[in-house]
Each structure stands twice: as C-alpha cells, then as structure tokens.
C-alpha cells in the first residue's frame, strides 16, 4: 500500500527547493542587472571625461588610409604610387593564375587577390616597424622623464633626445622637432606624429601629454609608468609570437602548397589539367578551389595573428 503522506512530503520538498532555486536565480539576475547598469554608467562617465581630451575623428577615403598605412610602414609614397602598385600587383596576379591554369576565368580571381597583396605586405611591415619603435620608445620615455624632472619642458626633452636613440625613432623625433620649430606646441607635434608611429603605447603618450597640458600633474612619473607598460607588452608580444609561429607557418604552407603542386604538374604533365580547363564544370571548380585556398589561408593567418592594442 502506497503511503501518500511520503509522496506529499516529497512533493512539498521538491516545490520548496524549486521555489528557493528560482528565487535565488531572480535575485542573482536582479543583482547582475544592477551591476551592469552601474558599470555602464561608470563606463559612460569615463568615456565622457576622456572625450573632452580627444579630437573628433575625420573621415578619410580608403586610398588615404592606405597612404597613412604606408607612412606607418616607413614608406614615403603617395596616392599615385599606391594606385600604380595596386595595378601592377593585380595584373601580375592575373597573369600568374592565367599561366598556371590556362584559363582567363581563373585569372580574373587574381585581380582582387593582387589588390589585397600589397595591403597585406604593408600590414606586415607596419607590425615589424611598430615592434622596433616600441622597444626604442621605452628608452626614449625614460630620457624624457629624466629631462622633465631636471626642470626642462616637454619640447626641450624631445629635442634633447634626438641623436640618443636608434635611427627609426630618431627620424620621427626630427620630424616632431621640425613641427615644433614651425610653431606647433609639443603636444600638437606629438599628435601629428601619431599618424606615422604604429605603436599603441604612443597614443597613451599623446593622451597623457594632452591631459597634462590642460590639467597638470606629474608628467615624468606618467611617462615612466607608460615605459613600464611598454616593457611588459614587449615581453608579452615576444611570447605570443613564439606561440603562434606554427600557425603562421601553417598559413604560409596552406596558401603556397596548392600552387606549387600545380606548377610542378604543369612542368611534368602538361596534359593533366586539360579536362579541368576545357570544361565549364572544371573551370568553375578551379575558380572555387582558388577562392577556398585563399579563404583557408586568411582564416589560419587570422587565428595566429594576436595583437595587443
């Protein structure tokens, strides 16, 4: 005979546990919503305070962005050189794929790939130059901090560091000095140089100098703190680069191997690809394979591309 009392007691315990769990979930959700609102308000307030010291961003064309990217890579080229380089790269990629696959339809895919290639090479050069400048900026900030502590202004500290740093950063310091000589303030000269120096920490330097100009404070101590931040980030970048070497090598092999194999087949067995190039289906499959190879290369490259902003 079933004891209904035990069933009722078990049901009541179950309902009590369910009620307790639901009430706790609602309480946690309410607290989480409250915390999210507080964090959102604080974040908005922080952005509002920082926004006062920032200049409004000016919309620029895609071509101008590439020119600025070239300047960050240390190349003194203009829009005409960018257009000419893109045209030559696109034409070279077209003829490369056309020669490899013996069909102009696959060669057409090489045009956008050829246009992307110079931008990708520029990005690699920007990253390499940024790593060099970051290491040199660490010592430069220490010099600026010591000069400011001795009683000099920021402009005098910048000028005094010229010739005491490595060539890459020394050229940028000369350009900053040139702008100061033209009548710009030290902060304005740093802001102009910010477009040419691809170092995230340099933006911190510019922001710190601008805030100090308006509110005051211990600029030397802030520069030393940024120098410590740069030192930590340089070490972190080294570790990330070592850990992502395999992914970057994998991307290079995945992107180059299919074309290397096809080039070998074209030499050893020229008739091998004829069934593919002489039919509509084969041509379509070749076009799809080139696109998929590029997509695979890009995805693997992005997986191994970890940046610290």
C-alpha positions as CSV (number, residue, x, y, z in Angstrom):
1,X,0.0,0.0,0.0
2,X,1.4,3.3,-1.0
3,X,2.0,5.9,1.7
4,X,0.5,9.1,0.3
5,X,2.0,11.1,3.1
6,X,5.5,10.4,1.9
7,X,4.5,11.4,-1.6
8,X,3.0,14.7,-0.4
9,X,6.1,15.5,1.8
10,X,8.4,14.7,-1.2
11,X,6.4,16.9,-3.4
12,X,6.4,19.8,-0.9
13,X,10.2,19.4,-0.5
14,X,10.6,19.5,-4.3
15,X,8.4,22.6,-4.7
16,X,10.3,24.3,-1.8
17,X,13.6,23.6,-3.5
18,X,12.3,24.8,-6.8
19,X,11.0,27.9,-5.3
20,X,14.2,28.5,-3.4
21,X,16.2,28.0,-6.6
22,X,14.0,30.3,-8.7
23,X,14.1,33.0,-6.1
24,X,17.9,32.8,-6.0
25,X,18.1,33.0,-9.8
26,X,15.8,36.0,-9.9
27,X,17.9,37.7,-7.1
28,X,21.1,37.0,-9.0
29,X,19.6,38.3,-12.2
30,X,18.5,41.4,-10.4
31,X,21.9,42.0,-8.9
32,X,23.6,41.3,-12.2
33,X,21.3,43.9,-13.9
34,X,22.1,46.4,-11.2
35,X,25.8,45.8,-11.6
36,X,25.6,46.1,-15.3
37,X,23.8,49.4,-15.0
38,X,26.5,50.7,-12.6
39,X,29.3,49.5,-14.8
40,X,27.6,51.1,-17.9
41,X,27.2,54.4,-16.1
42,X,30.8,54.4,-14.9
43,X,32.0,53.5,-18.4
44,X,29.9,56.2,-20.0
45,X,31.2,58.7,-17.5
46,X,34.8,57.6,-18.2
47,X,34.3,57.9,-21.9
48,X,32.7,61.4,-21.4
49,X,35.7,62.5,-19.4
50,X,38.2,61.1,-21.9
51,X,36.2,62.5,-24.8
52,X,36.9,66.1,-23.7
53,X,40.6,65.5,-24.5
54,X,40.1,63.8,-27.8
55,X,39.7,65.4,-31.2
56,X,36.8,64.4,-33.4
57,X,37.8,61.7,-35.9
58,X,37.9,62.9,-39.5
59,X,36.5,60.6,-42.2
60,X,39.1,59.8,-44.8
61,X,39.0,57.8,-48.0
62,X,40.2,54.2,-48.3
63,X,43.1,55.3,-50.6
64,X,44.2,57.9,-48.0
65,X,44.1,55.2,-45.3
66,X,46.4,53.1,-47.4
67,X,48.8,56.1,-47.8
68,X,48.8,56.5,-44.0
69,X,49.4,52.8,-43.6
70,X,52.4,53.2,-45.9
71,X,53.8,56.0,-43.8
72,X,53.4,53.9,-40.7
73,X,55.5,51.2,-42.6
74,X,58.2,53.8,-43.1
75,X,57.5,54.3,-46.9
76,X,57.2,57.8,-48.3
77,X,54.8,57.2,-51.1
78,X,51.6,58.9,-52.2
79,X,48.3,58.0,-53.8
80,X,49.7,57.8,-57.3
81,X,52.3,55.2,-56.3
82,X,49.6,53.3,-54.3
83,X,47.3,53.1,-57.4
84,X,50.2,52.1,-59.7
85,X,51.5,49.5,-57.3
86,X,47.9,48.0,-56.9
87,X,47.5,47.9,-60.7
88,X,50.9,46.2,-61.3
89,X,50.1,43.7,-58.5
90,X,46.6,42.9,-59.8
91,X,48.0,42.5,-63.4
92,X,50.8,40.2,-62.1
93,X,48.4,38.0,-60.1
94,X,46.1,37.8,-63.2
95,X,48.9,36.6,-65.5
96,X,50.2,34.2,-62.8
97,X,46.9,32.4,-62.4
98,X,46.2,32.6,-66.1
99,X,49.6,30.9,-66.9
100,X,49.1,28.3,-64.1
101,X,45.6,27.3,-65.0
102,X,45.5,28.2,-68.8
103,X,42.1,29.9,-68.4
104,X,41.4,33.6,-68.1
105,X,38.4,33.0,-65.8
106,X,40.6,31.8,-63.0
107,X,43.0,34.6,-63.8
108,X,40.2,37.1,-63.1
109,X,40.2,35.9,-59.5
110,X,43.8,37.0,-59.2
111,X,42.8,40.7,-59.7
112,X,41.2,41.2,-56.2
113,X,43.9,38.9,-54.7
114,X,46.6,41.1,-56.3
115,X,45.0,44.2,-55.0
116,X,45.0,42.7,-51.5
117,X,48.6,41.5,-51.6
118,X,50.3,45.0,-51.3
119,X,48.0,45.9,-48.4
120,X,48.9,42.6,-46.6
121,X,52.6,43.3,-47.1
122,X,52.2,46.8,-45.8
123,X,50.5,45.5,-42.7
124,X,53.4,43.1,-42.1
125,X,55.8,46.0,-42.4
126,X,53.7,48.1,-40.1
127,X,53.8,45.4,-37.4
128,X,57.5,44.9,-37.7
129,X,58.3,48.6,-37.6
130,X,55.9,49.1,-34.7
131,X,57.7,46.4,-32.7
132,X,61.0,48.2,-33.3
133,X,59.7,51.6,-32.4
134,X,58.0,50.2,-29.2
135,X,61.3,48.9,-28.0
136,X,63.0,52.2,-28.7
137,X,60.2,54.3,-27.3
138,X,60.7,52.6,-23.9
139,X,64.2,54.1,-23.5
140,X,63.1,57.4,-25.0
141,X,60.4,57.9,-22.4
142,X,62.9,57.3,-19.7
143,X,65.0,60.1,-21.2
144,X,62.0,62.4,-21.4
145,X,61.1,61.6,-17.7
146,X,64.6,62.4,-16.5
147,X,64.8,65.6,-18.5
148,X,61.4,66.8,-17.2
149,X,62.5,66.0,-13.7
150,X,65.5,68.2,-14.2
151,X,63.2,71.2,-15.0
152,X,63.0,71.2,-18.8
153,X,59.8,71.4,-20.8
154,X,58.4,68.6,-22.9
155,X,59.6,70.3,-26.1
156,X,63.1,70.6,-24.7
157,X,63.0,67.0,-23.5
158,X,62.1,65.8,-27.0
159,X,64.8,67.9,-28.7
160,X,67.4,66.7,-26.2
161,X,66.7,63.0,-27.0
162,X,67.5,63.5,-30.7
163,X,70.6,61.6,-31.6
164,X,70.5,59.5,-28.5
165,X,68.0,56.8,-29.8
166,X,68.2,54.4,-32.7
167,X,67.7,55.6,-36.3
168,X,64.0,54.6,-36.7
169,X,62.8,56.6,-33.8
170,X,65.4,59.3,-34.3
171,X,63.8,60.2,-37.7
172,X,60.4,60.6,-36.1
173,X,61.9,62.8,-33.4
174,X,63.5,65.0,-36.0
175,X,60.1,65.4,-37.7
176,X,58.5,66.2,-34.3
177,X,61.2,68.9,-33.7
178,X,60.6,70.3,-37.2
179,X,56.9,70.7,-36.4
180,X,57.8,72.4,-33.1
181,X,60.1,74.8,-35.0
182,X,57.2,75.6,-37.3
183,X,55.3,76.9,-34.3
184,X,53.3,73.9,-33.1
185,X,53.2,73.1,-29.4
186,X,54.9,69.9,-28.3
187,X,51.5,68.2,-27.8
188,X,50.3,69.1,-31.3
189,X,53.6,67.9,-32.7
190,X,53.2,64.5,-31.0
191,X,49.6,64.3,-32.3
192,X,50.9,64.8,-35.8
193,X,53.5,62.1,-35.3
194,X,50.8,59.8,-34.0
195,X,49.7,59.1,-37.6
196,X,53.1,57.9,-38.5
197,X,54.1,55.9,-35.4
198,X,52.2,52.5,-35.3
199,X,52.7,52.0,-31.6
200,X,49.6,51.7,-29.4
201,X,51.5,53.0,-26.4
202,X,52.4,56.2,-28.3
203,X,48.7,57.0,-28.3
204,X,49.0,56.8,-24.5
205,X,51.9,59.2,-24.6
206,X,49.9,61.7,-26.7
207,X,46.8,61.4,-24.4
208,X,49.0,61.8,-21.3
209,X,50.7,64.9,-22.7
210,X,47.4,66.4,-23.7
211,X,45.8,65.8,-20.3
212,X,48.9,67.2,-18.6
213,X,48.7,70.4,-20.7
214,X,45.1,71.0,-19.6
215,X,45.1,69.7,-16.0
216,X,48.7,69.5,-15.0
217,X,50.2,66.7,-12.9
218,X,53.5,64.7,-12.7
219,X,54.3,64.1,-16.3
220,X,57.6,62.5,-15.6
221,X,56.0,59.8,-13.4
222,X,53.3,59.1,-16.0
223,X,55.9,58.7,-18.7
224,X,57.8,56.2,-16.5
225,X,54.6,54.3,-16.0
226,X,54.0,54.1,-19.8
227,X,57.6,52.9,-20.2
228,X,56.9,50.1,-17.7
229,X,53.8,49.2,-19.7
230,X,55.7,49.1,-22.9
231,X,58.3,46.8,-21.3
232,X,55.6,44.4,-20.2
233,X,53.9,44.5,-23.6
234,X,57.1,43.9,-25.5
235,X,57.7,40.7,-23.4
236,X,54.1,39.6,-24.0
237,X,54.4,40.1,-27.7
238,X,57.6,38.0,-27.8
239,X,55.8,35.2,-26.0
240,X,52.7,35.4,-28.3
241,X,55.0,35.5,-31.4
242,X,56.7,32.3,-30.3
243,X,53.5,30.5,-29.6
244,X,51.9,31.5,-32.9
245,X,54.9,30.6,-35.1
246,X,53.3,27.2,-36.0
247,X,50.0,28.9,-37.1
248,X,51.8,31.4,-39.3
249,X,53.9,28.8,-40.9
250,X,50.8,26.6,-41.4
251,X,49.1,29.5,-43.2
252,X,52.1,30.0,-45.5
253,X,52.2,26.3,-46.4
254,X,48.5,26.1,-46.8
255,X,48.5,29.0,-49.2
256,X,51.5,28.2,-51.2
257,X,51.4,24.4,-51.5
258,X,48.5,24.0,-53.9
259,X,50.1,26.4,-56.4
260,X,53.5,24.8,-56.0
261,X,52.0,21.4,-56.8
262,X,50.1,22.8,-59.8
263,X,53.3,24.4,-61.1
264,X,55.1,21.1,-60.8
265,X,52.3,19.3,-62.6
266,X,52.3,21.9,-65.4
267,X,56.0,21.0,-66.0
268,X,55.9,17.2,-65.5
269,X,52.5,16.5,-67.0
270,X,51.0,19.4,-69.1
271,X,48.0,17.3,-70.1
272,X,46.9,16.6,-66.6
273,X,44.7,19.7,-66.2
274,X,43.2,19.8,-69.6
275,X,40.0,18.0,-68.6
276,X,39.5,20.8,-66.0
277,X,40.4,23.7,-68.2
278,X,38.4,22.6,-71.2
279,X,35.0,22.1,-69.5
280,X,32.7,24.6,-67.8
281,X,32.4,22.5,-64.7
282,X,36.2,22.0,-64.4
283,X,36.8,25.8,-64.8
284,X,34.2,26.5,-62.1
285,X,35.8,24.0,-59.8
286,X,39.2,25.6,-60.4
287,X,37.9,29.0,-59.6
288,X,36.2,27.7,-56.4
289,X,39.4,26.0,-55.4
290,X,41.5,29.2,-55.7
291,X,38.9,31.1,-53.6
292,X,38.8,28.4,-51.0
293,X,42.6,28.2,-50.8
294,X,42.7,32.0,-50.2
295,X,39.9,31.8,-47.6
296,X,41.7,29.0,-45.8
297,X,45.0,30.9,-45.8
298,X,43.3,34.0,-44.5
299,X,41.5,32.2,-41.6
300,X,44.6,30.4,-40.5
301,X,46.6,33.6,-40.7
302,X,44.0,35.4,-38.6
303,X,43.9,32.7,-36.0
304,X,47.7,33.2,-35.4
305,X,47.5,36.9,-35.6
306,X,47.1,38.1,-32.0
307,X,47.6,41.8,-31.4
308,X,47.8,43.9,-28.2
309,X,46.0,47.2,-28.7
